[in-house]
Amino acid sequence: MTTTSGVRTAAMLTLNVTNGACTDHVLHPDGPFSLAAARGSVRDWPPLSRFAAGPEDDRPDAPLVLATIADDDLAPVAFAVSQEHADGPVEVAIVGTGDPDRALAQIARILSLDHSGAGLTDVAGRDPAVGAVLARHPGRRPVLFGSPYEAAAWGVISTRMRVRQAVTLVRRLAAEHGTRLEVAGRTVDAFPTPEALLALDEIPGLPGEKVRRLHAVARAALDGDLDAARLRALGPVGARAAVCRIRGIGGFWASLIWLRACGVVDEWPDEPRATAALARLHGRDPAGFPDAGTLAEATAPLAPYRTWIAFLLRITGA
């Protein structure tokens, strides 16, 4: 069968569990993909690692277990993702109350399996320096926020706050006001739903203005203004403008929500570390490129994977 995102799945096996139906699926990566590399990215990225199951899941043979808020019904959903070998089929167990196909498309987006990576070989040929980085990190694709709603909430909470403090606060929110789900024998806490967030008049550790901004994020999610498909349909300019209309979301976080929650593949971000890494690869001053035209010329050979390459250069330091 084929999901709405165009990825292929195996026949579903439905089981009854406490938190909803558990369905089993298979994703077939098009091009290189390593779940082991994705696991490392999840572990090292606080906005996503806070919704992954515990450190014992770092065993190579253990599934990657994640929880998020579902695209379709805005209810909690959990995933257990396994892969026997790099580039091979990716098995996905899903626990949630929404449409299993929509949930499968969502985890495909989170792991950047919703796009083909087969053209990366051509990129490596056009830019051998970038090709060398790809060769050192085979199958490493970006990992994304679980949903634009959670990306916006993280932006509100973490602004002007130390990352460790933000992670602690969000984990407490998930434990006290979110939902605990079980999948593949592991438990994981999901972030509070928009309705649960709106029910909180105050949140210890957050000033009143941040609580009001979180309420604005929750209302935007309920109104469909943070739906990933809707934002993608608006395109880069329209999506950023739409997100900026939410109280507390400025241009910086609008760009991050667009690039790291909506599944964008081919836009070079305004990310100094990625640009500096690209400059070093090309023997330029690490400060970057003198103008937008020079940067556009340098990144043109990386199409149609400019966002993916920027992610790789940023996290590896190249």
Residue pairs with C-beta under 8 A, 6 or more apart in sequence:
1 8
1 9
1 11
1 101
2 8
2 9
3 9
3 101
3 102
3 104
3 105
3 108
4 101
4 102
4 105
5 105
5 108
5 109
5 114
6 114
7 27
7 28
7 104
7 105
7 108
7 113
7 114
8 26
8 27
8 28
9 25
9 26
9 27
9 101
9 104
10 24
10 25
10 26
12 23
12 24
12 25
12 100
13 23
13 24
14 21
14 22
14 23
15 21
15 22
15 23
16 22
17 95
17 182
17 183
18 182
19 76
19 78
19 95
19 96
19 97
19 179
19 181
19 182
20 95
20 96
20 97
21 95
21 96
21 97
21 100
22 93
22 94
22 95
22 183
23 93
23 94
23 100
23 103
24 91
24 92
24 93
24 94
25 91
25 92
25 93
25 94
25 100
25 104
26 89
26 90
26 91
26 92
27 89
27 90
27 92
27 104
27 107
27 108
27 113
28 89
28 90
29 87
29 88
29 89
29 90
29 113
29 117
30 115
30 116
30 117
30 118
31 87
31 116
31 117
31 118
31 119
31 120
32 86
32 87
32 117
32 120
32 138
32 139
33 83
33 86
33 87
33 90
33 111
33 113
33 117
33 139
33 141
34 83
34 86
34 87
34 138
34 139
34 140
35 64
35 81
35 82
35 83
35 86
35 90
35 111
36 60
36 83
36 86
37 137
37 138
37 139
37 140
37 141
38 64
38 111
38 140
38 141
38 143
39 57
39 58
39 64
41 48
41 140
41 142
41 143
41 315
42 48
42 49
42 52
42 64
42 66
42 143
43 49
43 52
43 58
44 315
45 143
46 163
46 166
46 167
47 145
47 150
47 151
47 154
47 158
48 66
48 110
48 143
48 144
48 145
48 146
49 167
50 167
50 170
50 171
50 174
51 66
51 67
51 68
51 146
51 150
51 174
51 188
51 189
51 190
51 191
52 64
52 65
52 66
52 188
53 65
53 66
53 186
53 187
53 188
54 186
56 62
57 63
57 64
57 65
57 186
63 80
63 81
63 82
63 91
63 93
63 184
63 186
64 79
64 80
64 81
64 82
65 78
65 79
65 80
65 81
65 183
65 184
65 186
65 188
66 78
66 79
66 81
66 107
66 110
66 146
66 188
67 76
67 77
67 78
67 79
67 146
67 179
67 181
67 188
67 189
67 190
67 191
68 76
68 77
68 79
68 106
68 110
68 146
68 147
68 150
68 190
68 191
69 75
69 76
69 77
69 146
69 147
69 149
69 150
69 190
69 191
69 193
69 194
69 221
70 76
70 77
70 96
70 97
70 98
70 102
70 103
70 106
70 147
71 98
71 102
71 103
71 105
71 106
71 147
71 227
71 228
71 229
72 98
72 99
72 102
72 103
73 97
73 98
73 99
74 149
74 193
74 194
74 195
74 221
74 222
75 96
75 97
75 98
75 179
75 193
76 96
76 178
76 179
76 181
76 190
76 193
77 94
77 95
77 96
77 97
77 98
77 103
77 106
77 181
77 190
78 94
78 95
78 96
78 181
78 182
78 183
78 188
78 190
79 92
79 93
79 94
79 95
79 103
79 107
79 183
80 92
80 93
80 183
80 184
80 186
81 90
81 91
81 92
81 107
81 111
82 90
82 91
82 92
83 89
83 90
83 91
86 138
86 139
87 139
90 111
90 113
92 104
92 107
93 183
93 184
94 100
94 103
94 104
94 107
94 183
95 181
95 182
95 183
96 103
96 181
105 114
106 146
106 147
106 228
107 113
108 114
109 144
109 228
109 262
109 263
110 143
110 144
110 145
110 146
111 141
111 143
111 144
112 141
112 142
112 143
112 144
112 263
112 265
112 308
113 141
114 263
115 263
115 265
117 141
117 305
117 308
119 304
119 305
120 134
120 305
120 308
123 130
123 131
123 134
123 301
123 302
123 303
123 305
123 309
124 130
124 131
124 134
124 135
125 131
126 301
126 302
127 301
127 302
129 281
129 282
130 278
130 281
130 301
130 302
130 309
130 313
133 281
133 312
133 313
133 316
133 318
134 312
136 316
137 312
137 316
140 312
141 308
142 260
142 307
142 308
142 311
142 312
144 260
144 261
144 262
144 263
145 151
145 154
145 257
145 260
145 261
146 191
147 226
147 228
147 261
148 221
148 226
148 227
148 228
148 231
148 243
148 257
148 261
148 262
149 194
149 217
149 218
149 220
149 221
149 226
150 191
150 261
151 253
151 256
151 257
151 260
151 261
152 217
152 220
152 221
152 226
152 243
152 246
152 249
152 253
152 257
153 170
153 191
153 197
153 214
153 217
153 218
154 166
154 170
155 248
155 249
155 253
155 256
155 257
156 210
156 213
156 214
156 217
156 248
156 249
157 166
157 169
157 170
157 206
157 210
157 214
158 166
159 248
159 253
161 169
165 205
169 203
169 205
169 206
170 191
171 189
172 205
173 191
173 192
173 203
174 189
174 190
174 191
174 192
175 189
177 192
177 196
177 197
177 199
177 200
178 189
178 190
178 191
178 192
178 193
178 196
179 189
179 190
179 193
180 187
180 188
180 189
180 190
181 187
181 188
181 189
181 190
192 200
194 217
194 218
194 219
194 221
194 222
195 218
195 222
197 214
197 215
197 217
197 218
198 215
198 218
198 219
200 211
200 214
201 211
202 208
202 211
203 210
203 211
203 214
206 214
209 248
210 248
212 247
212 248
213 247
213 248
213 249
216 246
216 247
216 248
217 226
217 246
217 248
217 249
220 226
220 246
224 230
225 242
225 243
225 245
225 246
226 243
226 246
226 257
228 261
228 262
228 263
231 239
231 242
231 243
231 257
231 258
231 262
232 239
232 262
232 263
232 264
234 241
234 242
236 258
236 264
236 267
239 254
239 257
239 258
239 262
240 251
240 254
240 255
240 258
241 254
243 249
243 253
243 254
243 257
243 258
244 250
244 251
244 254
249 257
255 269
255 270
258 264
259 267
259 269
259 307
264 307
265 304
265 305
265 306
265 307
265 308
266 303
266 304
266 305
266 306
266 307
267 306
267 307
268 274
268 275
268 295
268 296
268 299
268 302
268 306
268 307
268 310
269 307
269 310
271 310
271 314
272 288
273 313
273 314
273 317
274 310
274 311
274 313
274 314
275 288
275 289
275 295
275 310
276 286
276 287
276 288
277 313
277 314
277 316
277 317
277 318
278 298
278 299
278 309
278 310
278 313
278 318
279 285
279 286
279 287
279 288
279 289
279 298
280 286
280 318
281 313
281 318
282 298
288 295
289 295
289 298
299 306
299 309
302 309
312 318
